Amino acid sequence: MFSNWASDPEVTRFLTWPPHTSIEVTENLLTDWISRYEDGGYFNWVMEYKETGKAIGNISVVKLYEDIDAADVGYCMSRKYWGQGLMSEALKGVMDYLFDVVGLNRVAANHDVNNPRSGRVMDKAGMVQEGILRQAGKNNQGIHDVVWHAAIRDEKSDNL
Ligand SMILES: CC(C)(COP(=O)(O)OP(=O)(O)OC[C@H]1O[C@@H](n2cnc3c(N)ncnc32)[C@H](O)[C@@H]1OP(=O)(O)O)[C@@H](O)C(=O)NCCC(=O)NCCS
């Protein structure tokens, strides 16, 4: 994780956390994530490249709204693997799991308006754009307009 994506400023450009400056930062984060797996409402996956078994990215539920059976998801991946459809495939798999196994009704995600590549991933996985909240987010580039996309369980098949 450290060498493949978490230390790369190009990967974290539109994210809220700074690139990891040492492997200890990554180790501490992973220790924290692992400790949360006991909680049934915590969802966080590593993406493994099938041919080599390498960890190449991460996709997770960043917020769960238990009262309305909804979740916001987020993701990032090693630059070496961009542009091969891998994150769209992973997001679709995670959405299927959240709808079919966890029983959620809504899965949403958002991106900086200046990061349209991520919006394309959301649409290819079956979400639709819902709207843009002006100056509603802050990441490593500063304050930005936030584009929201989501899928609803019952309309899932209509969008694919
Ligand atoms: C965003 C990210 C996950 C994309 O992963 P990926 O596996 O390369 O995505 P995919 O290959 O599945 O799809 C990318 C799509 O965006 C398109 N795209 C690329 N650059 C684009 C741009 N500047 N504008 C619009 N679309 C763009 C690609 O053409 C592709 O669509 P297509 O298959 O219809 O041609 C990856 O770039 C990443 O990890 N970025 C850094 C972290 C990040 O920004 N995470 C999201 C935070 S909201």
The ligand as an SDF file (V2000), in Angstrom:
LIG
                    3D

 48 50  0  0  0  0  0  0  0  0999 V2000
  -10.0890    7.5970  -10.1120 C   0  0  0  0  0  0  0  0  0  0  0  0
   -9.3960    6.2340  -10.3090 C   0  0  0  0  0  0  0  0  0  0  0  0
   -9.8270    5.3050   -9.2230 C   0  0  0  0  0  0  0  0  0  0  0  0
   -9.8140    5.6800  -11.6710 C   0  0  0  0  0  0  0  0  0  0  0  0
   -9.4870    4.3230  -11.7560 O   0  0  0  0  0  0  0  0  0  0  0  0
   -9.3030    3.5770  -13.1640 P   0  0  0  0  0  0  0  0  0  0  0  0
   -9.2210    2.1120  -12.9100 O   0  0  0  0  0  0  0  0  0  0  0  0
   -8.2170    4.2310  -13.9250 O   0  0  0  0  0  0  0  0  0  0  0  0
  -10.6950    3.9060  -13.8340 O   0  0  0  0  0  0  0  0  0  0  0  0
  -11.3140    3.1590  -15.1020 P   0  0  0  0  0  0  0  0  0  0  0  0
  -10.2120    2.7330  -16.0120 O   0  0  0  0  0  0  0  0  0  0  0  0
  -12.2760    2.1270  -14.6130 O   0  0  0  0  0  0  0  0  0  0  0  0
  -12.1770    4.3160  -15.7720 O   0  0  0  0  0  0  0  0  0  0  0  0
  -11.6560    5.6110  -15.9660 C   0  0  0  0  0  0  0  0  0  0  0  0
  -12.5400    6.3260  -16.9650 C   0  0  0  0  0  0  0  0  0  0  0  0
  -12.2750    7.7210  -16.8700 O   0  0  0  0  0  0  0  0  0  0  0  0
  -11.9860    8.2060  -18.1810 C   0  0  0  0  0  0  0  0  0  0  0  0
  -11.1090    9.3470  -18.0180 N   0  0  0  0  0  0  0  0  0  0  0  0
   -9.7740    9.3790  -17.8500 C   0  0  0  0  0  0  0  0  0  0  0  0
   -9.3490   10.6380  -17.7370 N   0  0  0  0  0  0  0  0  0  0  0  0
  -10.4570   11.4340  -17.8140 C   0  0  0  0  0  0  0  0  0  0  0  0
  -10.6840   12.8360  -17.7880 C   0  0  0  0  0  0  0  0  0  0  0  0
   -9.6930   13.6860  -17.5910 N   0  0  0  0  0  0  0  0  0  0  0  0
  -11.9620   13.2700  -17.9180 N   0  0  0  0  0  0  0  0  0  0  0  0
  -13.0000   12.4080  -18.0670 C   0  0  0  0  0  0  0  0  0  0  0  0
  -12.8380   11.0710  -18.1040 N   0  0  0  0  0  0  0  0  0  0  0  0
  -11.5740   10.5940  -17.9820 C   0  0  0  0  0  0  0  0  0  0  0  0
  -11.3640    7.0380  -18.8780 C   0  0  0  0  0  0  0  0  0  0  0  0
  -11.4060    7.2170  -20.2810 O   0  0  0  0  0  0  0  0  0  0  0  0
  -12.2740    5.9030  -18.3940 C   0  0  0  0  0  0  0  0  0  0  0  0
  -13.5190    5.9040  -19.0490 O   0  0  0  0  0  0  0  0  0  0  0  0
  -13.7920    4.9570  -20.3510 P   0  0  0  0  0  0  0  0  0  0  0  0
  -13.5530    3.5370  -19.8970 O   0  0  0  0  0  0  0  0  0  0  0  0
  -15.2030    5.2380  -20.6950 O   0  0  0  0  0  0  0  0  0  0  0  0
  -12.7990    5.3720  -21.3860 O   0  0  0  0  0  0  0  0  0  0  0  0
   -7.8590    6.3710  -10.2780 C   0  0  0  0  0  0  0  0  0  0  0  0
   -7.5020    7.2970  -11.2510 O   0  0  0  0  0  0  0  0  0  0  0  0
   -7.3350    6.8360   -8.9390 C   0  0  0  0  0  0  0  0  0  0  0  0
   -7.0620    6.0260   -8.0570 O   0  0  0  0  0  0  0  0  0  0  0  0
   -7.1440    8.1650   -8.7920 N   0  0  0  0  0  0  0  0  0  0  0  0
   -6.5640    8.7220   -7.5720 C   0  0  0  0  0  0  0  0  0  0  0  0
   -7.4870    8.6410   -6.3800 C   0  0  0  0  0  0  0  0  0  0  0  0
   -8.8280    9.2950   -6.6460 C   0  0  0  0  0  0  0  0  0  0  0  0
   -8.9140   10.3380   -7.2620 O   0  0  0  0  0  0  0  0  0  0  0  0
   -9.8870    8.6390   -6.1330 N   0  0  0  0  0  0  0  0  0  0  0  0
  -11.2350    9.1180   -6.3100 C   0  0  0  0  0  0  0  0  0  0  0  0
  -11.5410   10.1790   -5.3450 C   0  0  0  0  0  0  0  0  0  0  0  0
  -13.2440   10.7470   -5.5500 S   0  0  0  0  0  0  0  0  0  0  0  0
  1  2  1  0
  2  3  1  0
  2  4  1  0
  2 36  1  0
  4  5  1  0
  5  6  1  0
  6  7  2  0
  6  8  1  0
  6  9  1  0
  9 10  1  0
 10 11  2  0
 10 12  1  0
 10 13  1  0
 13 14  1  0
 14 15  1  0
 15 16  1  0
 15 30  1  0
 16 17  1  0
 17 18  1  0
 17 28  1  0
 18 19  1  0
 18 27  1  0
 19 20  2  0
 20 21  1  0
 21 22  1  0
 21 27  2  0
 22 23  1  0
 22 24  2  0
 24 25  1  0
 25 26  2  0
 26 27  1  0
 28 29  1  0
 28 30  1  0
 30 31  1  0
 31 32  1  0
 32 33  2  0
 32 34  1  0
 32 35  1  0
 36 37  1  0
 36 38  1  0
 38 39  2  0
 38 40  1  0
 40 41  1  0
 41 42  1  0
 42 43  1  0
 43 44  2  0
 43 45  1  0
 45 46  1  0
 46 47  1  0
 47 48  1  0
M  END
$$$$
